Amino acid sequence: MNKPALILSGLTKTYNQGLPGAVDVLRGIDLTIAHGEVVALVAPSGGGKSTLLHIAGLLDTPDTGTVQICGKDMTGLPDRKRTAARREDVGFIYQFHHLLPEFTALENVVLPQLANGCNRDEATLRAGDLLSRVDIGDRADHRPAELSGGEQQRVAFCRALANEPSLLLADEPTGNLDPGTSDQVFETLMELVRSTGMSALIATHNMDLAQRMDRVLRLEKGKLVAG
């Protein structure tokens, strides 16, 4: 039986802890995401969703609570092991693509695989396959500045999936696109996620997009509630 992709237990996070005006961003977060489940996270701007995603993805640490990814307890790991877990188990997509401008679309998808120990030939084959699956295989040799916004974000999707992570975390992945492009690019993302069987936690302001996922959660005043 597959272990849950993500288990968050009792997470709290306070900024400027102990000082006047301290903000309790997370106030006892419990969340389990099953293998293959896609969960929408809805929150107002500044409501803590980025903090929650960063803790889930081992980019930040909670004040209290635990994080488990694929059955492995990540709480208190040294930086080296946290970095290895992020590289192997977690894929990230942000609102802005953050592609490396001096490299082509193909190279942007190859590089994380090389960093994870894959040989260049295998990495290049996988990168080309991923780009073809999101219908931009013919743009593989173009640099980000030569691609449209939607094309850039599709490359970012491929880069996030390049190392075949078990868990995908996405923070407003289509928030920087116009509505028509946003809808098309989101459908591409969902097809990729479903075809790989990975789990995902996707933050979005768009309730139409959120309703296409398996479950909707709202982050309100530091607590998760069913959407």
VODOTOR-194666 format. One record per residue (C-alpha): residue in one letter; x, y, z. Coordinates in nm, 3 decimals, padded with zeros to 5 digits. Layout:
<sites>
A,X,Y,Z
...
</sites>
This chain:
<sites>
M,00.000,00.000,00.000
N,00.138,00.343,-00.094
K,00.213,00.575,00.195
P,00.058,00.924,00.189
A,00.264,01.166,-00.014
L,00.246,01.432,00.257
I,00.151,01.440,00.624
L,00.164,01.768,00.815
S,00.093,01.744,01.187
G,00.044,02.031,01.429
L,00.231,02.291,01.226
T,00.262,02.637,01.376
K,00.452,02.939,01.248
T,00.471,03.284,01.403
Y,00.663,03.575,01.254
N,00.842,03.811,01.495
Q,00.775,03.562,01.770
G,00.768,03.718,02.117
L,00.756,04.073,01.983
P,00.464,04.318,01.985
G,00.260,04.273,01.671
A,00.373,03.911,01.618
V,00.163,03.732,01.354
D,00.046,03.373,01.396
V,00.052,03.264,01.031
L,-00.011,02.892,01.091
R,-00.201,02.779,01.398
G,-00.199,02.401,01.420
I,-00.211,02.273,01.062
D,-00.296,01.906,01.008
L,-00.304,01.777,00.651
T,-00.271,01.440,00.480
I,-00.246,01.410,00.103
A,-00.293,01.058,-00.030
H,-00.087,00.902,-00.306
G,-00.219,01.039,-00.637
E,-00.444,01.301,-00.475
V,-00.455,01.659,-00.605
V,-00.557,01.915,-00.343
A,-00.640,02.282,-00.398
L,-00.528,02.535,-00.137
V,-00.725,02.859,-00.136
A,-00.627,03.159,00.076
P,-00.634,03.538,00.055
S,-00.314,03.719,-00.030
G,-00.094,03.723,00.279
G,-00.299,03.444,00.433
G,-00.006,03.207,00.480
K,-00.035,02.975,00.182
S,00.322,03.040,00.064
T,00.450,02.977,00.417
L,00.259,02.649,00.429
L,00.393,02.541,00.090
H,00.750,02.633,00.186
I,00.729,02.429,00.506
A,00.572,02.134,00.322
G,00.851,02.153,00.065
L,01.130,02.181,00.325
L,01.225,02.535,00.225
D,01.125,02.662,00.571
T,01.080,02.507,00.914
P,00.779,02.530,01.145
D,00.799,02.655,01.503
T,00.630,02.331,01.609
G,00.493,02.026,01.429
T,00.618,01.761,01.190
V,00.648,01.706,00.815
Q,00.645,01.361,00.655
I,00.699,01.307,00.283
C,00.627,00.959,00.145
G,00.647,00.809,00.493
K,00.980,00.972,00.580
D,00.994,01.209,00.876
M,01.168,01.526,00.759
T,01.151,01.704,01.093
G,01.486,01.824,01.220
L,01.692,01.688,00.932
P,02.024,01.861,00.864
D,02.036,02.097,00.566
R,02.220,01.848,00.345
K,01.950,01.583,00.384
R,01.670,01.836,00.344
T,01.827,01.953,00.018
A,01.854,01.594,-00.106
A,01.489,01.526,-00.016
R,01.374,01.840,-00.199
R,01.570,01.741,-00.507
E,01.444,01.381,-00.513
D,01.092,01.391,-00.370
V,00.947,01.738,-00.429
G,00.875,01.947,-00.738
F,00.804,02.322,-00.714
I,00.613,02.553,-00.947
Y,00.579,02.924,-00.876
Q,00.362,03.203,-01.017
F,00.664,03.332,-01.209
H,00.855,03.072,-01.405
H,01.208,03.154,-01.276
L,01.367,02.988,-01.580
L,01.738,03.045,-01.633
P,01.744,03.303,-01.916
E,02.078,03.199,-02.066
F,01.966,02.840,-02.124
T,01.718,02.694,-02.372
A,01.389,02.538,-02.272
L,01.545,02.193,-02.310
E,01.848,02.286,-02.101
N,01.627,02.428,-01.825
V,01.464,02.085,-01.794
V,01.793,01.894,-01.825
L,01.981,02.084,-01.553
P,01.785,01.963,-01.244
Q,01.828,01.606,-01.366
L,02.205,01.649,-01.393
A,02.208,01.792,-01.040
N,02.030,01.475,-00.927
G,02.294,01.248,-01.080
C,02.127,01.160,-01.411
N,02.355,01.126,-01.712
R,02.319,01.386,-01.984
D,02.181,01.156,-02.256
E,01.903,01.025,-02.033
A,01.828,01.374,-01.904
T,01.805,01.512,-02.257
L,01.569,01.235,-02.367
R,01.341,01.288,-02.069
A,01.344,01.666,-02.114
G,01.249,01.633,-02.479
D,00.969,01.390,-02.394
L,00.826,01.621,-02.126
L,00.833,01.924,-02.355
S,00.659,01.725,-02.628
R,00.389,01.616,-02.382
V,00.304,01.979,-02.311
D,00.303,02.061,-02.684
I,00.617,02.274,-02.698
G,00.867,02.018,-02.823
D,00.925,02.237,-03.127
R,01.033,02.522,-02.895
A,01.298,02.320,-02.712
D,01.589,02.521,-02.856
H,01.439,02.859,-02.767
R,01.547,03.062,-02.468
P,01.283,03.190,-02.223
A,01.279,03.542,-02.374
E,01.175,03.386,-02.705
L,00.876,03.207,-02.552
S,00.529,03.334,-02.463
G,00.419,03.349,-02.099
G,00.220,03.029,-02.133
E,00.510,02.852,-02.300
Q,00.749,02.964,-02.028
Q,00.520,02.826,-01.759
R,00.488,02.494,-01.944
V,00.868,02.469,-01.939
A,00.856,02.540,-01.565
F,00.608,02.252,-01.526
C,00.846,02.019,-01.708
R,01.138,02.132,-01.496
A,00.940,02.062,-01.177
L,00.855,01.711,-01.299
A,01.199,01.634,-01.443
N,01.320,01.429,-01.145
E,00.988,01.240,-01.114
P,00.896,01.375,-00.769
S,00.633,01.208,-00.555
L,00.490,01.543,-00.445
L,00.426,01.856,-00.650
L,00.381,02.192,-00.474
A,00.254,02.483,-00.681
D,00.202,02.843,-00.568
E,-00.042,03.021,-00.802
P,00.106,02.841,-01.104
T,-00.115,03.025,-01.355
G,-00.160,03.350,-01.162
N,00.062,03.548,-01.396
L,-00.127,03.452,-01.712
D,-00.435,03.595,-01.882
P,-00.757,03.398,-01.818
G,-00.763,03.214,-02.150
T,-00.399,03.109,-02.132
S,-00.436,03.029,-01.762
D,-00.714,02.779,-01.834
Q,-00.517,02.606,-02.110
V,-00.195,02.589,-01.909
F,-00.377,02.459,-01.601
E,-00.532,02.179,-01.808
T,-00.182,02.090,-01.927
L,-00.059,02.078,-01.568
M,-00.347,01.855,-01.458
E,-00.288,01.616,-01.747
L,00.079,01.590,-01.652
V,00.002,01.529,-01.285
R,-00.270,01.272,-01.355
S,-00.059,01.083,-01.608
T,00.229,01.044,-01.363
G,00.015,00.951,-01.063
M,00.192,01.202,-00.842
S,00.030,01.393,-00.558
A,-00.006,01.770,-00.561
L,-00.091,02.065,-00.339
I,-00.179,02.359,-00.562
A,-00.247,02.708,-00.427
T,-00.481,02.921,-00.636
H,-00.716,03.218,-00.608
N,-00.923,03.079,-00.895
M,-01.217,02.878,-00.760
D,-01.300,02.746,-01.107
L,-00.956,02.585,-01.120
A,-00.976,02.472,-00.758
Q,-01.302,02.287,-00.821
R,-01.130,02.069,-01.084
M,-00.909,01.912,-00.817
D,-00.996,01.626,-00.584
R,-01.041,01.839,-00.275
V,-01.048,02.209,-00.184
L,-00.906,02.343,00.142
R,-00.917,02.701,00.266
L,-00.654,02.856,00.486
E,-00.839,03.094,00.718
K,-00.678,03.268,01.015
G,-00.402,03.011,01.026
K,-00.633,02.708,01.016
L,-00.729,02.470,00.733
V,-01.098,02.422,00.666
A,-01.279,02.228,00.394
G,-01.356,02.444,00.091
</sites>
